[in-house]
Amino acid sequence: MTQTEFDAWSAGKSYEHYMGRWSRKIATRFIDWVDPPANLAWLEIGCGSGALTAAVLSQASSSSILSTDRSNDFVAHAKGEFMDERAVFQVADATALPCPDASVDVVTSGLVFNFIPDTQIALAEMRRVLRPGGMAAFYVWDYPGGGMGFIDAFWKAATEIDPNAANLDESARFPFCQPEGLTKLCAEAGAKVTVSATEAETRFADFDAFWHPFTLGAGPAPAYLQSLSRHRRQRLKDYLATKLGETGAVSMPARAWAVKAQWPAADS
Ligand SMILES: C[S@@+](CC[C@H](N)C(=O)[O-])C[C@H]1O[C@@H](n2cnc3c(N)ncnc32)[C@H](O)[C@@H]1O
């Protein structure tokens, strides 16, 4: 399997348990940092199970949000979660946004940008749909800095047992998920950028609570685990349990880099 084939994004409920619940924590801190005025028209890329959608509606008091994802499963799941007439859900890829030119005040995304194969096309699309003075605001996990602690612990253990896992590890796949890399990508797209750390904590009651989400199949690490034989899965579980301790709570950092990007008015 190729790296991207392990990016198994489906099954909203499994995703929610694996990642959505942590993404929700970061989403609220992200909106605090963005601090947008109310009543803006938002477009979201890669809404998943709707963690950031919820924060935009409740905290940012948007006038509307068009939440998109390229996964049919996620869009169907998210549609069923929201009873807010300001929110519309649609299947769409980041590289072909379903909006007219200059029609949106804020383009946002949570934990998506690194999974888009051509980030420059995605940035050009964000720029195209933004009104003059509009803003792209998004966040990604600090994978290279070990900022998504439970995923980092998983890949470190997996790679120690199976060197082939190394090229699936998000910290190796997405080296640009750091302030310098994100600033460079946005600058190449002609945008002025501000980057800030947004932090939370992931806390699991015990090792089993830590391990269970990896068994649900949604996301790169769970997809890798699913690809292993039963024997190799058990070996990885035992190895991680030894490293982390089988009893007691497991606490790890969840750090994202949040980005605000704007294009000069004359170029918009
Ligand atoms: C890690 S999940 C984040 C979901 C949600 N935003 C959150 O914060 O929990 C990544 C999401 O990006 C979506 N995605 C990946 N590549 C995409 C692309 N090229 N265009 C649109 N969505 C994409 C996936 O389907 C998945 O829902």
The ligand as an ORCA input file, in Angstrom:
! r2SCAN-3c Opt
* xyz 0 1
  C      -7.769     14.472     10.185
  S      -9.324     14.622      9.412
  C      -9.881     16.207     10.086
  C     -11.373     16.289     10.178
  C     -11.936     17.497     10.927
  N     -11.628     18.723     10.238
  C     -11.431     17.559     12.341
  O     -10.820     18.567     12.715
  O     -11.657     16.633     13.104
  C      -8.889     15.027      7.752
  C     -10.105     15.253      6.875
  O      -9.686     15.825      5.641
  C     -10.393     15.241      4.586
  N      -9.579     15.407      3.383
  C      -8.375     14.849      3.115
  N      -7.929     15.263      1.924
  C      -8.859     16.123      1.421
  C      -8.974     16.876      0.228
  N      -8.016     16.820     -0.720
  N     -10.063     17.638      0.045
  C     -11.047     17.670      0.989
  N     -11.007     16.986      2.141
  C      -9.929     16.209      2.364
  C     -10.582     13.799      5.020
  O     -11.646     13.164      4.337
  C     -10.850     13.974      6.515
  O     -12.222     14.182      6.777
*
